[in-house]
Structure formats: structure tokens, C-alpha cells
Amino acid sequence: MCLAIPALLVEVDPSGEEGVVELWGVRRKVSLALLDREKLVPGKTYVIVHAGFAISVLDEEEARKTLELLEEVASAPRP
């Protein structure tokens, strides 16, 4: 099973090929090669990250809802 998660884009390198995303206080470098980099605004843009690649952009509300659901699943009691 594969999982792609939303994360906030916090940095874009000068080449525009890579960026840094943050999720729950953890920062990771990701490839931006699959996105239109002209639309990426560090600190405001949420991206879906899968296997080290930002694969799509989503709005803040959708990112927030998805992250809330992931937190709910993570905190659910285990059988």
C-alpha cells in the first residue's frame, strides 16, 4: 500500500528543482520536478508528497482536513 501525505512547502532551492516540506515539525527535502514551480509559494503552498516527490498541490483547507484524519487514525486504539 502506498501513502501520499500533505505537507507545507517551506523552501524552494534556487534551481526550483527541489524544495523542503514540513509536516508535524519534521522537514524533508523533496523533488519539485513534477509541479509547475511558478505556482509554488513557500510558507503558503501545501503539496502532496509521495516517495520523495511533491506530486500535486492542494489547498490549505483540504490539507488541514486530511492531516486531522491522519492524526485521528494514528491516535486510534490498537486491537
mmJSON file of the N, C-alpha and C atoms, coordinates in Angstrom:
{"data_MODEL":{"atom_site":{
"group_PDB":["ATOM","ATOM","ATOM","ATOM","ATOM","ATOM","ATOM","ATOM","ATOM","ATOM","ATOM","ATOM","ATOM","ATOM","ATOM","ATOM","ATOM","ATOM","ATOM","ATOM","ATOM","ATOM","ATOM","ATOM","ATOM","ATOM","ATOM","ATOM","ATOM","ATOM","ATOM","ATOM","ATOM","ATOM","ATOM","ATOM","ATOM","ATOM","ATOM","ATOM","ATOM","ATOM","ATOM","ATOM","ATOM","ATOM","ATOM","ATOM","ATOM","ATOM","ATOM","ATOM","ATOM","ATOM","ATOM","ATOM","ATOM","ATOM","ATOM","ATOM","ATOM","ATOM","ATOM","ATOM","ATOM","ATOM","ATOM","ATOM","ATOM","ATOM","ATOM","ATOM","ATOM","ATOM","ATOM","ATOM","ATOM","ATOM","ATOM","ATOM","ATOM","ATOM","ATOM","ATOM","ATOM","ATOM","ATOM","ATOM","ATOM","ATOM","ATOM","ATOM","ATOM","ATOM","ATOM","ATOM","ATOM","ATOM","ATOM","ATOM","ATOM","ATOM","ATOM","ATOM","ATOM","ATOM","ATOM","ATOM","ATOM","ATOM","ATOM","ATOM","ATOM","ATOM","ATOM","ATOM","ATOM","ATOM","ATOM","ATOM","ATOM","ATOM","ATOM","ATOM","ATOM","ATOM","ATOM","ATOM","ATOM","ATOM","ATOM","ATOM","ATOM","ATOM","ATOM","ATOM","ATOM","ATOM","ATOM","ATOM","ATOM","ATOM","ATOM","ATOM","ATOM","ATOM","ATOM","ATOM","ATOM","ATOM","ATOM","ATOM","ATOM","ATOM","ATOM","ATOM","ATOM","ATOM","ATOM","ATOM","ATOM","ATOM","ATOM","ATOM","ATOM","ATOM","ATOM","ATOM","ATOM","ATOM","ATOM","ATOM","ATOM","ATOM","ATOM","ATOM","ATOM","ATOM","ATOM","ATOM","ATOM","ATOM","ATOM","ATOM","ATOM","ATOM","ATOM","ATOM","ATOM","ATOM","ATOM","ATOM","ATOM","ATOM","ATOM","ATOM","ATOM","ATOM","ATOM","ATOM","ATOM","ATOM","ATOM","ATOM","ATOM","ATOM","ATOM","ATOM","ATOM","ATOM","ATOM","ATOM","ATOM","ATOM","ATOM","ATOM","ATOM","ATOM","ATOM","ATOM","ATOM","ATOM","ATOM","ATOM","ATOM","ATOM","ATOM","ATOM","ATOM","ATOM","ATOM","ATOM","ATOM","ATOM","ATOM","ATOM","ATOM"],
"id":[1,2,3,4,5,6,7,8,9,10,11,12,13,14,15,16,17,18,19,20,21,22,23,24,25,26,27,28,29,30,31,32,33,34,35,36,37,38,39,40,41,42,43,44,45,46,47,48,49,50,51,52,53,54,55,56,57,58,59,60,61,62,63,64,65,66,67,68,69,70,71,72,73,74,75,76,77,78,79,80,81,82,83,84,85,86,87,88,89,90,91,92,93,94,95,96,97,98,99,100,101,102,103,104,105,106,107,108,109,110,111,112,113,114,115,116,117,118,119,120,121,122,123,124,125,126,127,128,129,130,131,132,133,134,135,136,137,138,139,140,141,142,143,144,145,146,147,148,149,150,151,152,153,154,155,156,157,158,159,160,161,162,163,164,165,166,167,168,169,170,171,172,173,174,175,176,177,178,179,180,181,182,183,184,185,186,187,188,189,190,191,192,193,194,195,196,197,198,199,200,201,202,203,204,205,206,207,208,209,210,211,212,213,214,215,216,217,218,219,220,221,222,223,224,225,226,227,228,229,230,231,232,233,234,235,236,237],
"type_symbol":["N","C","C","N","C","C","N","C","C","N","C","C","N","C","C","N","C","C","N","C","C","N","C","C","N","C","C","N","C","C","N","C","C","N","C","C","N","C","C","N","C","C","N","C","C","N","C","C","N","C","C","N","C","C","N","C","C","N","C","C","N","C","C","N","C","C","N","C","C","N","C","C","N","C","C","N","C","C","N","C","C","N","C","C","N","C","C","N","C","C","N","C","C","N","C","C","N","C","C","N","C","C","N","C","C","N","C","C","N","C","C","N","C","C","N","C","C","N","C","C","N","C","C","N","C","C","N","C","C","N","C","C","N","C","C","N","C","C","N","C","C","N","C","C","N","C","C","N","C","C","N","C","C","N","C","C","N","C","C","N","C","C","N","C","C","N","C","C","N","C","C","N","C","C","N","C","C","N","C","C","N","C","C","N","C","C","N","C","C","N","C","C","N","C","C","N","C","C","N","C","C","N","C","C","N","C","C","N","C","C","N","C","C","N","C","C","N","C","C","N","C","C","N","C","C","N","C","C","N","C","C","N","C","C","N","C","C"],
"label_atom_id":["N","CA","C","N","CA","C","N","CA","C","N","CA","C","N","CA","C","N","CA","C","N","CA","C","N","CA","C","N","CA","C","N","CA","C","N","CA","C","N","CA","C","N","CA","C","N","CA","C","N","CA","C","N","CA","C","N","CA","C","N","CA","C","N","CA","C","N","CA","C","N","CA","C","N","CA","C","N","CA","C","N","CA","C","N","CA","C","N","CA","C","N","CA","C","N","CA","C","N","CA","C","N","CA","C","N","CA","C","N","CA","C","N","CA","C","N","CA","C","N","CA","C","N","CA","C","N","CA","C","N","CA","C","N","CA","C","N","CA","C","N","CA","C","N","CA","C","N","CA","C","N","CA","C","N","CA","C","N","CA","C","N","CA","C","N","CA","C","N","CA","C","N","CA","C","N","CA","C","N","CA","C","N","CA","C","N","CA","C","N","CA","C","N","CA","C","N","CA","C","N","CA","C","N","CA","C","N","CA","C","N","CA","C","N","CA","C","N","CA","C","N","CA","C","N","CA","C","N","CA","C","N","CA","C","N","CA","C","N","CA","C","N","CA","C","N","CA","C","N","CA","C","N","CA","C","N","CA","C","N","CA","C","N","CA","C","N","CA","C","N","CA","C","N","CA","C"],
"label_alt_id":[null,null,null,null,null,null,null,null,null,null,null,null,null,null,null,null,null,null,null,null,null,null,null,null,null,null,null,null,null,null,null,null,null,null,null,null,null,null,null,null,null,null,null,null,null,null,null,null,null,null,null,null,null,null,null,null,null,null,null,null,null,null,null,null,null,null,null,null,null,null,null,null,null,null,null,null,null,null,null,null,null,null,null,null,null,null,null,null,null,null,null,null,null,null,null,null,null,null,null,null,null,null,null,null,null,null,null,null,null,null,null,null,null,null,null,null,null,null,null,null,null,null,null,null,null,null,null,null,null,null,null,null,null,null,null,null,null,null,null,null,null,null,null,null,null,null,null,null,null,null,null,null,null,null,null,null,null,null,null,null,null,null,null,null,null,null,null,null,null,null,null,null,null,null,null,null,null,null,null,null,null,null,null,null,null,null,null,null,null,null,null,null,null,null,null,null,null,null,null,null,null,null,null,null,null,null,null,null,null,null,null,null,null,null,null,null,null,null,null,null,null,null,null,null,null,null,null,null,null,null,null,null,null,null,null,null,null],
"label_comp_id":["MET","MET","MET","CYS","CYS","CYS","LEU","LEU","LEU","ALA","ALA","ALA","ILE","ILE","ILE","PRO","PRO","PRO","ALA","ALA","ALA","LEU","LEU","LEU","LEU","LEU","LEU","VAL","VAL","VAL","GLU","GLU","GLU","VAL","VAL","VAL","ASP","ASP","ASP","PRO","PRO","PRO","SER","SER","SER","GLY","GLY","GLY","GLU","GLU","GLU","GLU","GLU","GLU","GLY","GLY","GLY","VAL","VAL","VAL","VAL","VAL","VAL","GLU","GLU","GLU","LEU","LEU","LEU","TRP","TRP","TRP","GLY","GLY","GLY","VAL","VAL","VAL","ARG","ARG","ARG","ARG","ARG","ARG","LYS","LYS","LYS","VAL","VAL","VAL","SER","SER","SER","LEU","LEU","LEU","ALA","ALA","ALA","LEU","LEU","LEU","LEU","LEU","LEU","ASP","ASP","ASP","ARG","ARG","ARG","GLU","GLU","GLU","LYS","LYS","LYS","LEU","LEU","LEU","VAL","VAL","VAL","PRO","PRO","PRO","GLY","GLY","GLY","LYS","LYS","LYS","THR","THR","THR","TYR","TYR","TYR","VAL","VAL","VAL","ILE","ILE","ILE","VAL","VAL","VAL","HIS","HIS","HIS","ALA","ALA","ALA","GLY","GLY","GLY","PHE","PHE","PHE","ALA","ALA","ALA","ILE","ILE","ILE","SER","SER","SER","VAL","VAL","VAL","LEU","LEU","LEU","ASP","ASP","ASP","GLU","GLU","GLU","GLU","GLU","GLU","GLU","GLU","GLU","ALA","ALA","ALA","ARG","ARG","ARG","LYS","LYS","LYS","THR","THR","THR","LEU","LEU","LEU","GLU","GLU","GLU","LEU","LEU","LEU","LEU","LEU","LEU","GLU","GLU","GLU","GLU","GLU","GLU","VAL","VAL","VAL","ALA","ALA","ALA","SER","SER","SER","ALA","ALA","ALA","PRO","PRO","PRO","ARG","ARG","ARG","PRO","PRO","PRO"],
"label_asym_id":["A","A","A","A","A","A","A","A","A","A","A","A","A","A","A","A","A","A","A","A","A","A","A","A","A","A","A","A","A","A","A","A","A","A","A","A","A","A","A","A","A","A","A","A","A","A","A","A","A","A","A","A","A","A","A","A","A","A","A","A","A","A","A","A","A","A","A","A","A","A","A","A","A","A","A","A","A","A","A","A","A","A","A","A","A","A","A","A","A","A","A","A","A","A","A","A","A","A","A","A","A","A","A","A","A","A","A","A","A","A","A","A","A","A","A","A","A","A","A","A","A","A","A","A","A","A","A","A","A","A","A","A","A","A","A","A","A","A","A","A","A","A","A","A","A","A","A","A","A","A","A","A","A","A","A","A","A","A","A","A","A","A","A","A","A","A","A","A","A","A","A","A","A","A","A","A","A","A","A","A","A","A","A","A","A","A","A","A","A","A","A","A","A","A","A","A","A","A","A","A","A","A","A","A","A","A","A","A","A","A","A","A","A","A","A","A","A","A","A","A","A","A","A","A","A","A","A","A","A","A","A","A","A","A","A","A","A"],
"label_entity_id":["1","1","1","1","1","1","1","1","1","1","1","1","1","1","1","1","1","1","1","1","1","1","1","1","1","1","1","1","1","1","1","1","1","1","1","1","1","1","1","1","1","1","1","1","1","1","1","1","1","1","1","1","1","1","1","1","1","1","1","1","1","1","1","1","1","1","1","1","1","1","1","1","1","1","1","1","1","1","1","1","1","1","1","1","1","1","1","1","1","1","1","1","1","1","1","1","1","1","1","1","1","1","1","1","1","1","1","1","1","1","1","1","1","1","1","1","1","1","1","1","1","1","1","1","1","1","1","1","1","1","1","1","1","1","1","1","1","1","1","1","1","1","1","1","1","1","1","1","1","1","1","1","1","1","1","1","1","1","1","1","1","1","1","1","1","1","1","1","1","1","1","1","1","1","1","1","1","1","1","1","1","1","1","1","1","1","1","1","1","1","1","1","1","1","1","1","1","1","1","1","1","1","1","1","1","1","1","1","1","1","1","1","1","1","1","1","1","1","1","1","1","1","1","1","1","1","1","1","1","1","1","1","1","1","1","1","1"],
"label_seq_id":[1,1,1,2,2,2,3,3,3,4,4,4,5,5,5,6,6,6,7,7,7,8,8,8,9,9,9,10,10,10,11,11,11,12,12,12,13,13,13,14,14,14,15,15,15,16,16,16,17,17,17,18,18,18,19,19,19,20,20,20,21,21,21,22,22,22,23,23,23,24,24,24,25,25,25,26,26,26,27,27,27,28,28,28,29,29,29,30,30,30,31,31,31,32,32,32,33,33,33,34,34,34,35,35,35,36,36,36,37,37,37,38,38,38,39,39,39,40,40,40,41,41,41,42,42,42,43,43,43,44,44,44,45,45,45,46,46,46,47,47,47,48,48,48,49,49,49,50,50,50,51,51,51,52,52,52,53,53,53,54,54,54,55,55,55,56,56,56,57,57,57,58,58,58,59,59,59,60,60,60,61,61,61,62,62,62,63,63,63,64,64,64,65,65,65,66,66,66,67,67,67,68,68,68,69,69,69,70,70,70,71,71,71,72,72,72,73,73,73,74,74,74,75,75,75,76,76,76,77,77,77,78,78,78,79,79,79],
"pdbx_PDB_ins_code":[null,null,null,null,null,null,null,null,null,null,null,null,null,null,null,null,null,null,null,null,null,null,null,null,null,null,null,null,null,null,null,null,null,null,null,null,null,null,null,null,null,null,null,null,null,null,null,null,null,null,null,null,null,null,null,null,null,null,null,null,null,null,null,null,null,null,null,null,null,null,null,null,null,null,null,null,null,null,null,null,null,null,null,null,null,null,null,null,null,null,null,null,null,null,null,null,null,null,null,null,null,null,null,null,null,null,null,null,null,null,null,null,null,null,null,null,null,null,null,null,null,null,null,null,null,null,null,null,null,null,null,null,null,null,null,null,null,null,null,null,null,null,null,null,null,null,null,null,null,null,null,null,null,null,null,null,null,null,null,null,null,null,null,null,null,null,null,null,null,null,null,null,null,null,null,null,null,null,null,null,null,null,null,null,null,null,null,null,null,null,null,null,null,null,null,null,null,null,null,null,null,null,null,null,null,null,null,null,null,null,null,null,null,null,null,null,null,null,null,null,null,null,null,null,null,null,null,null,null,null,null,null,null,null,null,null,null],
"Cartn_x":[0.845,0.0,0.89,0.507,1.252,0.452,1.172,0.528,1.197,0.41,0.9,0.281,1.077,0.59,0.787,-0.084,0.095,1.165,1.92,2.942,3.074,3.484,3.662,5.022,5.043,6.299,6.899,8.11,8.721,9.915,10.515,11.652,11.649,12.141,12.402,13.833,14.628,16.019,16.084,17.205,17.311,17.033,17.342,17.087,15.604,14.867,13.448,13.189,14.243,14.088,13.759,14.205,13.976,13.411,12.781,12.249,12.304,11.908,11.819,10.382,9.83,8.475,8.538,7.481,7.406,6.069,6.147,4.956,5.188,4.358,4.439,5.84,6.443,7.747,8.941,8.694,9.775,9.922,11.155,11.427,12.159,11.764,12.382,12.553,13.63,13.87,13.047,12.406,11.604,11.912,11.637,11.753,10.49,10.669,9.534,9.377,10.083,10.139,8.777,7.808,6.505,5.495,5.895,4.953,5.324,4.329,4.545,5.11,6.402,7.064,6.681,6.129,5.699,4.538,3.813,2.651,2.998,4.252,4.642,5.088,4.463,4.793,5.208,6.504,6.951,6.191,5.799,5.057,3.557,3.09,1.657,1.131,1.988,1.557,1.679,0.59,0.617,0.746,1.582,1.778,1.537,1.179,1.069,2.429,2.993,4.321,4.207,4.87,4.924,6.31,6.96,8.26,9.291,9.285,10.281,9.953,8.765,8.331,7.072,7.035,5.791,5.016,3.865,3.156,1.95,1.466,0.372,0.263,-0.472,-0.721,-2.163,-2.4,-3.772,-3.968,-5.225,-5.488,-5.348,-5.191,-4.925,-6.038,-7.274,-8.407,-8.388,-8.16,-8.105,-6.918,-5.785,-4.613,-4.928,-5.564,-5.902,-6.826,-7.856,-8.793,-8.084,-7.238,-6.515,-5.584,-4.867,-3.961,-4.717,-5.885,-6.706,-7.122,-7.511,-7.891,-6.701,-5.53,-4.339,-3.997,-4.14,-3.889,-4.897,-6.146,-7.192,-6.882,-6.491,-6.144,-4.936,-3.928,-2.714,-2.98,-3.98,-4.254,-5.319,-5.873,-6.903,-6.298,-7.076,-6.581,-6.286,-5.25,-4.864,-5.52,-5.98,-6.606,-5.573],
"Cartn_y":[-1.174,0.0,1.236,2.232,3.488,4.573,5.504,6.613,7.909,8.86,10.198,11.141,12.069,12.935,14.403,15.266,16.69,17.252,18.202,18.877,20.305,21.181,22.589,22.778,23.401,23.74,24.937,24.795,25.892,26.526,25.818,26.363,25.812,26.625,26.176,26.568,25.604,25.94,26.844,27.542,28.498,27.895,26.634,25.997,25.696,25.616,25.273,23.792,22.994,21.55,20.825,21.384,20.756,21.777,21.253,22.103,21.373,22.067,21.477,21.601,20.492,20.491,20.208,20.62,20.374,19.739,18.722,18.05,17.685,18.193,17.917,18.203,19.301,19.715,19.035,18.112,17.403,17.972,18.296,18.834,17.802,17.731,16.806,17.491,17.136,17.625,16.777,17.428,16.718,17.262,16.45,16.89,17.65,18.742,19.519,19.345,18.377,18.19,17.952,17.458,17.128,18.268,19.401,20.505,21.744,22.589,23.901,24.809,25.017,25.737,27.21,27.765,29.163,29.372,28.316,28.409,28.085,27.758,27.363,28.563,28.743,29.852,29.277,29.332,28.794,29.432,28.591,29.055,29.136,28.959,29.046,27.854,27.209,26.134,24.777,24.005,22.618,21.704,20.691,19.73,18.328,17.434,16.017,15.396,14.719,14.127,12.608,12.0,10.544,10.147,9.295,8.727,9.793,10.891,11.924,12.938,12.819,13.741,14.481,15.783,16.529,16.257,15.601,15.14,15.998,16.824,17.737,18.806,19.848,20.961,20.837,21.157,21.195,22.415,22.789,23.993,23.715,24.786,24.674,23.95,24.203,23.571,22.056,21.62,20.182,19.545,20.229,19.722,19.579,20.58,20.547,19.375,19.189,18.084,16.729,16.574,15.314,15.053,16.071,15.899,15.576,16.174,15.846,14.38,13.881,12.472,11.549,11.908,11.095,11.072,12.213,12.263,11.401,11.432,10.623,9.136,8.722,7.321,6.925,7.787,7.475,7.347,8.07,8.024,6.995,6.306,5.299,4.125,3.554,2.385,1.227,0.499,-0.679,-1.918,-2.835,-4.07,-4.973],
"Cartn_z":[0.0,0.0,0.0,-0.751,-0.816,-0.105,0.459,1.144,0.724,0.303,-0.016,1.006,1.522,2.592,2.245,2.767,2.54,3.468,2.964,3.756,3.257,4.142,3.789,3.142,1.99,1.33,2.059,2.581,3.344,2.642,1.687,0.943,-0.473,-1.402,-2.77,-3.079,-3.562,-3.862,-5.095,-5.301,-6.41,-7.79,-7.969,-9.269,-9.475,-8.381,-8.449,-8.578,-8.623,-8.787,-7.486,-6.357,-5.064,-4.089,-3.06,-2.013,-0.69,0.354,1.68,2.133,2.624,3.164,4.656,5.356,6.796,7.131,7.981,8.474,9.921,10.803,12.24,12.791,12.335,12.835,12.196,11.274,10.597,9.195,8.827,7.492,6.651,5.375,4.43,3.08,2.401,1.055,0.092,-0.887,-1.884,-3.271,-4.266,-5.651,-6.034,-6.748,-7.254,-8.764,-9.33,-10.778,-11.424,-10.673,-11.252,-11.188,-10.596,-10.384,-11.188,-11.407,-12.012,-10.918,-10.933,-9.843,-9.765,-10.817,-10.78,-9.8,-9.487,-8.594,-7.145,-6.855,-5.508,-4.695,-3.535,-2.641,-1.293,-0.978,0.311,1.468,2.418,3.581,3.379,2.131,1.848,1.059,0.296,-0.582,0.117,0.056,0.527,-0.681,-0.541,-1.616,-1.078,-1.982,-1.651,-1.942,-0.943,-1.077,-1.092,-2.071,-2.173,-2.65,-1.885,-2.26,-2.621,-1.881,-2.099,-3.182,-3.768,-4.809,-4.366,-4.605,-4.466,-5.752,-5.627,-6.826,-7.2,-6.275,-6.604,-5.531,-5.874,-4.957,-4.483,-3.198,-2.718,-1.829,-1.66,-0.877,0.616,1.374,2.805,3.551,3.2,3.886,3.693,2.466,2.195,2.911,2.941,3.66,5.148,5.723,7.145,7.463,6.651,6.871,6.787,5.795,5.623,6.797,7.244,8.378,9.661,9.846,11.01,10.983,9.811,9.694,9.97,9.47,9.727,11.217,11.895,13.333,14.094,13.647,14.289,14.133,12.947,12.72,13.563,13.618,14.388,15.872,16.378,17.817,18.199,17.213,17.5,18.269,19.2,19.946,19.013,19.33,18.539,19.152,18.295,18.816,19.457],
"occupancy":[1.0,1.0,1.0,1.0,1.0,1.0,1.0,1.0,1.0,1.0,1.0,1.0,1.0,1.0,1.0,1.0,1.0,1.0,1.0,1.0,1.0,1.0,1.0,1.0,1.0,1.0,1.0,1.0,1.0,1.0,1.0,1.0,1.0,1.0,1.0,1.0,1.0,1.0,1.0,1.0,1.0,1.0,1.0,1.0,1.0,1.0,1.0,1.0,1.0,1.0,1.0,1.0,1.0,1.0,1.0,1.0,1.0,1.0,1.0,1.0,1.0,1.0,1.0,1.0,1.0,1.0,1.0,1.0,1.0,1.0,1.0,1.0,1.0,1.0,1.0,1.0,1.0,1.0,1.0,1.0,1.0,1.0,1.0,1.0,1.0,1.0,1.0,1.0,1.0,1.0,1.0,1.0,1.0,1.0,1.0,1.0,1.0,1.0,1.0,1.0,1.0,1.0,1.0,1.0,1.0,1.0,1.0,1.0,1.0,1.0,1.0,1.0,1.0,1.0,1.0,1.0,1.0,1.0,1.0,1.0,1.0,1.0,1.0,1.0,1.0,1.0,1.0,1.0,1.0,1.0,1.0,1.0,1.0,1.0,1.0,1.0,1.0,1.0,1.0,1.0,1.0,1.0,1.0,1.0,1.0,1.0,1.0,1.0,1.0,1.0,1.0,1.0,1.0,1.0,1.0,1.0,1.0,1.0,1.0,1.0,1.0,1.0,1.0,1.0,1.0,1.0,1.0,1.0,1.0,1.0,1.0,1.0,1.0,1.0,1.0,1.0,1.0,1.0,1.0,1.0,1.0,1.0,1.0,1.0,1.0,1.0,1.0,1.0,1.0,1.0,1.0,1.0,1.0,1.0,1.0,1.0,1.0,1.0,1.0,1.0,1.0,1.0,1.0,1.0,1.0,1.0,1.0,1.0,1.0,1.0,1.0,1.0,1.0,1.0,1.0,1.0,1.0,1.0,1.0,1.0,1.0,1.0,1.0,1.0,1.0,1.0,1.0,1.0,1.0,1.0,1.0,1.0,1.0,1.0,1.0,1.0,1.0],
"B_iso_or_equiv":[0.0,0.0,0.0,0.0,0.0,0.0,0.0,0.0,0.0,0.0,0.0,0.0,0.0,0.0,0.0,0.0,0.0,0.0,0.0,0.0,0.0,0.0,0.0,0.0,0.0,0.0,0.0,0.0,0.0,0.0,0.0,0.0,0.0,0.0,0.0,0.0,0.0,0.0,0.0,0.0,0.0,0.0,0.0,0.0,0.0,0.0,0.0,0.0,0.0,0.0,0.0,0.0,0.0,0.0,0.0,0.0,0.0,0.0,0.0,0.0,0.0,0.0,0.0,0.0,0.0,0.0,0.0,0.0,0.0,0.0,0.0,0.0,0.0,0.0,0.0,0.0,0.0,0.0,0.0,0.0,0.0,0.0,0.0,0.0,0.0,0.0,0.0,0.0,0.0,0.0,0.0,0.0,0.0,0.0,0.0,0.0,0.0,0.0,0.0,0.0,0.0,0.0,0.0,0.0,0.0,0.0,0.0,0.0,0.0,0.0,0.0,0.0,0.0,0.0,0.0,0.0,0.0,0.0,0.0,0.0,0.0,0.0,0.0,0.0,0.0,0.0,0.0,0.0,0.0,0.0,0.0,0.0,0.0,0.0,0.0,0.0,0.0,0.0,0.0,0.0,0.0,0.0,0.0,0.0,0.0,0.0,0.0,0.0,0.0,0.0,0.0,0.0,0.0,0.0,0.0,0.0,0.0,0.0,0.0,0.0,0.0,0.0,0.0,0.0,0.0,0.0,0.0,0.0,0.0,0.0,0.0,0.0,0.0,0.0,0.0,0.0,0.0,0.0,0.0,0.0,0.0,0.0,0.0,0.0,0.0,0.0,0.0,0.0,0.0,0.0,0.0,0.0,0.0,0.0,0.0,0.0,0.0,0.0,0.0,0.0,0.0,0.0,0.0,0.0,0.0,0.0,0.0,0.0,0.0,0.0,0.0,0.0,0.0,0.0,0.0,0.0,0.0,0.0,0.0,0.0,0.0,0.0,0.0,0.0,0.0,0.0,0.0,0.0,0.0,0.0,0.0,0.0,0.0,0.0,0.0,0.0,0.0],
"pdbx_formal_charge":[null,null,null,null,null,null,null,null,null,null,null,null,null,null,null,null,null,null,null,null,null,null,null,null,null,null,null,null,null,null,null,null,null,null,null,null,null,null,null,null,null,null,null,null,null,null,null,null,null,null,null,null,null,null,null,null,null,null,null,null,null,null,null,null,null,null,null,null,null,null,null,null,null,null,null,null,null,null,null,null,null,null,null,null,null,null,null,null,null,null,null,null,null,null,null,null,null,null,null,null,null,null,null,null,null,null,null,null,null,null,null,null,null,null,null,null,null,null,null,null,null,null,null,null,null,null,null,null,null,null,null,null,null,null,null,null,null,null,null,null,null,null,null,null,null,null,null,null,null,null,null,null,null,null,null,null,null,null,null,null,null,null,null,null,null,null,null,null,null,null,null,null,null,null,null,null,null,null,null,null,null,null,null,null,null,null,null,null,null,null,null,null,null,null,null,null,null,null,null,null,null,null,null,null,null,null,null,null,null,null,null,null,null,null,null,null,null,null,null,null,null,null,null,null,null,null,null,null,null,null,null,null,null,null,null,null,null],
"auth_seq_id":[1,1,1,2,2,2,3,3,3,4,4,4,5,5,5,6,6,6,7,7,7,8,8,8,9,9,9,10,10,10,11,11,11,12,12,12,13,13,13,14,14,14,15,15,15,16,16,16,17,17,17,18,18,18,19,19,19,20,20,20,21,21,21,22,22,22,23,23,23,24,24,24,25,25,25,26,26,26,27,27,27,28,28,28,29,29,29,30,30,30,31,31,31,32,32,32,33,33,33,34,34,34,35,35,35,36,36,36,37,37,37,38,38,38,39,39,39,40,40,40,41,41,41,42,42,42,43,43,43,44,44,44,45,45,45,46,46,46,47,47,47,48,48,48,49,49,49,50,50,50,51,51,51,52,52,52,53,53,53,54,54,54,55,55,55,56,56,56,57,57,57,58,58,58,59,59,59,60,60,60,61,61,61,62,62,62,63,63,63,64,64,64,65,65,65,66,66,66,67,67,67,68,68,68,69,69,69,70,70,70,71,71,71,72,72,72,73,73,73,74,74,74,75,75,75,76,76,76,77,77,77,78,78,78,79,79,79],
"auth_comp_id":["MET","MET","MET","CYS","CYS","CYS","LEU","LEU","LEU","ALA","ALA","ALA","ILE","ILE","ILE","PRO","PRO","PRO","ALA","ALA","ALA","LEU","LEU","LEU","LEU","LEU","LEU","VAL","VAL","VAL","GLU","GLU","GLU","VAL","VAL","VAL","ASP","ASP","ASP","PRO","PRO","PRO","SER","SER","SER","GLY","GLY","GLY","GLU","GLU","GLU","GLU","GLU","GLU","GLY","GLY","GLY","VAL","VAL","VAL","VAL","VAL","VAL","GLU","GLU","GLU","LEU","LEU","LEU","TRP","TRP","TRP","GLY","GLY","GLY","VAL","VAL","VAL","ARG","ARG","ARG","ARG","ARG","ARG","LYS","LYS","LYS","VAL","VAL","VAL","SER","SER","SER","LEU","LEU","LEU","ALA","ALA","ALA","LEU","LEU","LEU","LEU","LEU","LEU","ASP","ASP","ASP","ARG","ARG","ARG","GLU","GLU","GLU","LYS","LYS","LYS","LEU","LEU","LEU","VAL","VAL","VAL","PRO","PRO","PRO","GLY","GLY","GLY","LYS","LYS","LYS","THR","THR","THR","TYR","TYR","TYR","VAL","VAL","VAL","ILE","ILE","ILE","VAL","VAL","VAL","HIS","HIS","HIS","ALA","ALA","ALA","GLY","GLY","GLY","PHE","PHE","PHE","ALA","ALA","ALA","ILE","ILE","ILE","SER","SER","SER","VAL","VAL","VAL","LEU","LEU","LEU","ASP","ASP","ASP","GLU","GLU","GLU","GLU","GLU","GLU","GLU","GLU","GLU","ALA","ALA","ALA","ARG","ARG","ARG","LYS","LYS","LYS","THR","THR","THR","LEU","LEU","LEU","GLU","GLU","GLU","LEU","LEU","LEU","LEU","LEU","LEU","GLU","GLU","GLU","GLU","GLU","GLU","VAL","VAL","VAL","ALA","ALA","ALA","SER","SER","SER","ALA","ALA","ALA","PRO","PRO","PRO","ARG","ARG","ARG","PRO","PRO","PRO"],
"auth_asym_id":["A","A","A","A","A","A","A","A","A","A","A","A","A","A","A","A","A","A","A","A","A","A","A","A","A","A","A","A","A","A","A","A","A","A","A","A","A","A","A","A","A","A","A","A","A","A","A","A","A","A","A","A","A","A","A","A","A","A","A","A","A","A","A","A","A","A","A","A","A","A","A","A","A","A","A","A","A","A","A","A","A","A","A","A","A","A","A","A","A","A","A","A","A","A","A","A","A","A","A","A","A","A","A","A","A","A","A","A","A","A","A","A","A","A","A","A","A","A","A","A","A","A","A","A","A","A","A","A","A","A","A","A","A","A","A","A","A","A","A","A","A","A","A","A","A","A","A","A","A","A","A","A","A","A","A","A","A","A","A","A","A","A","A","A","A","A","A","A","A","A","A","A","A","A","A","A","A","A","A","A","A","A","A","A","A","A","A","A","A","A","A","A","A","A","A","A","A","A","A","A","A","A","A","A","A","A","A","A","A","A","A","A","A","A","A","A","A","A","A","A","A","A","A","A","A","A","A","A","A","A","A","A","A","A","A","A","A"],
"auth_atom_id":["N","CA","C","N","CA","C","N","CA","C","N","CA","C","N","CA","C","N","CA","C","N","CA","C","N","CA","C","N","CA","C","N","CA","C","N","CA","C","N","CA","C","N","CA","C","N","CA","C","N","CA","C","N","CA","C","N","CA","C","N","CA","C","N","CA","C","N","CA","C","N","CA","C","N","CA","C","N","CA","C","N","CA","C","N","CA","C","N","CA","C","N","CA","C","N","CA","C","N","CA","C","N","CA","C","N","CA","C","N","CA","C","N","CA","C","N","CA","C","N","CA","C","N","CA","C","N","CA","C","N","CA","C","N","CA","C","N","CA","C","N","CA","C","N","CA","C","N","CA","C","N","CA","C","N","CA","C","N","CA","C","N","CA","C","N","CA","C","N","CA","C","N","CA","C","N","CA","C","N","CA","C","N","CA","C","N","CA","C","N","CA","C","N","CA","C","N","CA","C","N","CA","C","N","CA","C","N","CA","C","N","CA","C","N","CA","C","N","CA","C","N","CA","C","N","CA","C","N","CA","C","N","CA","C","N","CA","C","N","CA","C","N","CA","C","N","CA","C","N","CA","C","N","CA","C","N","CA","C","N","CA","C","N","CA","C","N","CA","C","N","CA","C","N","CA","C"],
"pdbx_PDB_model_num":[1,1,1,1,1,1,1,1,1,1,1,1,1,1,1,1,1,1,1,1,1,1,1,1,1,1,1,1,1,1,1,1,1,1,1,1,1,1,1,1,1,1,1,1,1,1,1,1,1,1,1,1,1,1,1,1,1,1,1,1,1,1,1,1,1,1,1,1,1,1,1,1,1,1,1,1,1,1,1,1,1,1,1,1,1,1,1,1,1,1,1,1,1,1,1,1,1,1,1,1,1,1,1,1,1,1,1,1,1,1,1,1,1,1,1,1,1,1,1,1,1,1,1,1,1,1,1,1,1,1,1,1,1,1,1,1,1,1,1,1,1,1,1,1,1,1,1,1,1,1,1,1,1,1,1,1,1,1,1,1,1,1,1,1,1,1,1,1,1,1,1,1,1,1,1,1,1,1,1,1,1,1,1,1,1,1,1,1,1,1,1,1,1,1,1,1,1,1,1,1,1,1,1,1,1,1,1,1,1,1,1,1,1,1,1,1,1,1,1,1,1,1,1,1,1,1,1,1,1,1,1,1,1,1,1,1,1]
}}}
